[in-house]
């Protein structure tokens, strides 16, 4: 445990991880607020959601109140999570510049400009239209890319920017001097953004006719082979830990699977959920058991922190995000803890979905539980997802509760490692008189 903790401390001392930790710390409040509004959008005001149907809001909620609630929640979610890369790239560049005592404000503005130029050219090559705010490329699912770009811009300021010391009050003359001194690194970063965006434009323009994300995801979704779906799930969850959320979201999209439709048709004709043609269907196994509707492993981690955690900060973050996590909104917790790019939680977050799928496949093979075939309402709590996906099969509910408890137990080593890391980190800071 001590060796692992010391390795985590060594990794955290690297400048990129220091920047990532600081960036996520400052973005924690808006990510948590966004997670609560995401619950309102997808679980309260959506007609196909769990809470909406449980409380029969279609009858007791007025149309005017529904319109206001829907538009308001959608607005906040789109502004926070739809433009999350803008916040990430700005603070990533700023904190990188601060590490090297450079102008953090100018670095952040430069990073924003470079990101928008790159997205502009990428979108132009992909769709032929100028569309910065559509397509989702500034959204939460590409947080890792924005973090890397901001760090790269900060490094440009490290090598080319003038030294900067903050003052309590700056006259216009001082601000103008800052702007002039930052002209060279800003010019380099903008030209770099144009160059990268131009390369993306050329590449996308040539391959877009022969490339489709659906063509990659569809074989996994429709596969009945665990040797394909399990490695794909491990890779997708690892990318999610890196901050690239899109692959796991696409893989767990059950609605678009042709094989899932075949399973449902079979059940409706036979009147039984047993002996479906695709018992280990990729999309269903990933969505229902692998991620349990969206954040099963993350919810298990939050529960483990509340039970075995020994530090106030993670427990506070877990408590604040427990309500969103229950209804499958994990983004506030991913940023607030943080989970993304945190080596302490990497192994468990990859292993838990894989173990869940393998155990569920064994239970299906032994006819302990049936294959999940039904569409589940959005925002359904993770441990209840398999129960509703099997049309209320009670052995499935008992099995899922056991599986979730196992997930919580599997998270204990990560929580204990985090506790130990913080103790060693505190000792390290006291001995060396510096902050990591």
Secondary structure, DSSP 4 states (H G I P E B T S, - for coil): -HHHHHHHHHHHTSHHHHHHHHHHHHHHHHHHHHHHHHHIIIIIS-TTBHHHHHTTHHHHS-HHHHHHHHHHHHHHHHHHHTTHHHHHHHHHHHHHHHHTTB-HHHHHHHHHHHHHHHHHHHHHHHHSS--SSSSSTTSTTBHHHHHHHHHHHHHHHHHHSPB----S---HHHHHHHHHHTHHHHHHHHHHHHHHHHHHHHHHHHHTTT--HHHHHHHHHT---HHHHHHHHHHHHHHHHHTB-HHHHHHT-GGG-HHHHHHHHHHHHHT-SSS-S-TT-HHHIIIIIISGGGTHHHHHHHHHHHHH---HHHHHHHHHHHHHHHTT--HHHHHHHT-TT-HHHHHHHHHHHHHHHHHHHHHHHTTSSPPP-SPPPBT--HHHHHHHHTTS-HHHHHHHHHHHHHHHHHTHHHHHHHHHHHHHHHHHHHHHT---
